[in-house]
Amino acid sequence: MQDWPLFEVFIRSKNGLSHKHVGSLHAADAHMAMQNARDVYTRRNEGVSIWVVEARHITASDPEDKDALFEPASDKIYRHPTFYDLPDALKHM
């Protein structure tokens, strides 16, 4: 095998609404990655959709940056439903 790129594989299950990451594989191109992902990750007919993404195209946050990315939301309590008092007439909120 040459230096084939790494692809990340996402599958949407029959009962799911979103794709979930199921693993990675190396392939020469996206077409081969799709075929290999089907063979490796959907052997029991559990998927209805496959996404393959070359790993170099994914940008991820650094876990060390979590405070800078996620902490600013903690001081905005109005974004949480517990901030609001709802009238008793609203039964299904």
C-alpha positions, 0 to 999 in steps of 0.5 A: 500500500502506498501513502494513501490518505486517511478517510473518516467514515460516518454512517446514518443508521436506519433509525437515526437522523444524524450520521455518526463517526464509526471509524477510519480507513485508508484508500486511494480516493473517495470512491474507493473509500466509499466502497471500503466503508460500505464493506467494512462498516455496513456488513449487517445492513445497518446503514442507510447513508455513508459519508467519507471525508478525507481526514485532512479536510476536518478541522477540530478544536483543541481540547486545551482551548475548551475554556476559550471556546465554551466558557463564554456561554456559561455567563449567559443564563438567559440561554437556559430554560430555567431562566424563565418563569412560565405561566401555569397555562403552558402545560407542555413546555 
